[in-house]
């Protein structure tokens, strides 16, 4: 890795641990200095609080920013707030507005994590693309996430809407999504990308956890995105 490597900041999914980025981070290391953000187990934080935390992590540096799943709206909000400091935005398996009816998300926030059988949970998250190591890691993380924090994050999803922030972004944008993502449909992001212009969407043969099950392919797309930054900037100038 060159001393002048770009920096990419990775924002985690609902678990907030960042522990599921190990495979992706390894694939990004040849192009980037990788910074994984880990959210505190604080149920008082909402999307505004997470955005403030990420801004403090970034400081005055110029970085690429990736938001996965729950953190997509955080990444969009931070990119809108920091402007030219964000050299490129990657949104993976995520959404701009609650992807499910708000009442359903609120209902889910009251359910016990173990209420969904492990096999069904793994099928939703990984489809047929998971492996034993990943399934075991997910199980450990789910068991360690406190109920108040999980509830608070799900309730935040129920209320979030960063479509206006997304529409105003001027940085290059790469959207990664699984064609078989049952948890977050790709349709809404496809529409947002089409309306936005200057953004690109790449679809994978994957379920929701595409950054884990297709880590090498995702890293390759992100590395290519960073290298083509000047071309993206030229598109915005036209």
N, C-alpha and C positions, 0 to 999 in steps of 0.2 A: 504494500500500500504506500503510495507516495505521500511525502510530508505535507503536500499541499492538497490532500484529498478533501473533497467536499464533505460537509457534515449533514447527516440525516437524523432527524429526531422522530422516534417511533412512539406513537400513543396507543395504549393497549385497549382491548375489548372490555366487556362488562366486568371481567374478573379484576382488572386494574393492576395485575401483578407485573405484567411484562414478561413473565416466565415463558410464554408461548412464542416468543420471538426468536428463540435461540437458532432455529434452522434458517430463518430469513436473515438474521443478522450475520450469520456466517457467509451467506451468499452475497451480502452487500459490502462486506469488509474490504474487498479488493478495489472498490470504487469510492467508498465513503468511510469517514469516521462515524461510527454508529452510537447514538445516545438513546437509550431506552428509558422512557419516563415511567415511573411507578407511582400510582396514586395512593394516597394515604387511606386507611380504613376509617374514614370520617363520614358518617351519614348526613352531616350538615351541608356537605358540598353538593351543589347542583352544577349545571353546565357552565354558569358564569364563574363559579369557583374553580372548576377544572381549567377553564381557559386562562384565568389569572395565574394559576400554578404553572401552566405551560409557558406563558409569557415570561415568568420569572426564570424558568429553566433556560430559555433561549437568550434572555438578556438582550444585548445589542448585536448578537452574531447574525450572520446571514446563513440560513440553513434551508435544506429541503425538509418538508414536514409530511409525515404519514399518519393518517388516522384510520384505525381499524374498527369496524363495527360500531360499538357504543361511542367511540372517540371520533367518528367522522364529523359530527357537529362541532366538537371541540376544535378540531383541526381547521374547519371552515371558519369558525369565529376568530380563531387566532390569526389565520391568514388575512382575514379582513382587517383586523386590528393592527397587524404589524406591517402590512403593505409590502414594500420592496425588500424587506428583510427575508421574506419567504421566496426562495428562488424557484421552487416548484412544489406543488401539492399533490400528494398521492392519497386517494380515498379507496379503501379496500373493504368490500363486503359490507357496505354501510348505507346510510340514508341521510336525507336532509330534513325530513319530517317523519314523525312517528310512522313506521311502516305497517302498523296494525291499529285497529280501532282503540282509542284511548281507554275505553272501559275494559277491554281485554287485557291491556298492559297493566292496568291498576289491579285487576283480578289476579293476574299472574304474580304481582308483587306480594300478594298475601299467601301464595302457595309455598309449601315447603319445597326446597330444591330436590329432595328425594321423591317428591310426588310423581315425577316423570321417571319411568324405568330407565335404567342406564342404557339399555340397548336402543331404546327409542331416542333418548337424548343424543347418543353418539351418531345415530342415523341422521338426525336433523343437522347436527353440527358438521359431521365428516362424510356422510353418505357411505359409499363403499371404498373411500379413499384413505381411511385411517389405518393406523397400525397399533400394535399393542402398547408400544412406548407412549404414543400420543394419547391413546385412550386412558392409560393409567395416569398420565400427567393431568389430563382434564379432570378425571375423577378426584384427584388430590386437591386440585384448585377449587373445584365446586364445593368440596367438603370444608375447605378452609375459609371460604368467603362468608363473612358474618351476615346474618339475616338482615339487620338494620341497614347495612351498606348496600346489599343487593336490592332491598326494597326501595331505598332512596334513588338508586340508579335507574331502576325500572320506572319509577314515577317521573324522573327527569325525562326519560324517553317519551313518556306519554304526552308531555307538554312541549317538546322541542320543535322548533321550526326555523331553520337557518337558510331557507330558500332565497331570501332577499340578499343575505350576505354572500351566498354562492354566486348569485347573478352579478354582483358587483366586483368579483375578484378579477384581478388583472394578471396574476401569475399563471404560468403553465400548469395544467391540471391533467393528471392521469387517473383514471378510474379503473379499478380491477374488481371483477365480480364473477361469481360462480354461476354457470348456467343452471345448476341444480341446487341453488340456494333456496331452500324452503322457508328459511327464517326471515330473510330480507329479499324480497323480489327485486330483480334487476330492472324491471320495467320503469319504475320511477326515476332511477338514476339515468337510464337511457334517455328518457324524456328531458331531464334536466341538462344533460350533455348536449342534446340536439338543440335545445333552446339557447344554451349558453354560447356555443361556438368556441373555437380555440381550445377545446378540451377533447381528450381521446378516451375511449372506453375499450378495455380488453377483456374478453370473456374467456373463462377457463372451464374445462370439464372438471368441475369441482362443486362441492357443497359450500356451506358457509365458511368453514375454516380453510379457505384457499391458501392463505399465507403459510399455513402449517403443512397442508397436504400437497401443495404445489410450490413449495418454498423456492426451489431452484428456478423454476419457470418465472415465478413472480419477481425474484431478485433480478433475473435477466431483463425483464421488462422495465424495472425501475432503473437499472443501470443504463439501459439504452435511453430512457427518458431523460436522465440527467445529462448524458452526453449530447443529446439533441436540443439542449436548452436554447442555444442561440437560434435554431430554426424556429422554435416556438415563439421566441421573442420577435422574430421577423414577421410571424403571422399576426401578432398583436399590433405591429406597426403599420401593416397594410390597411 
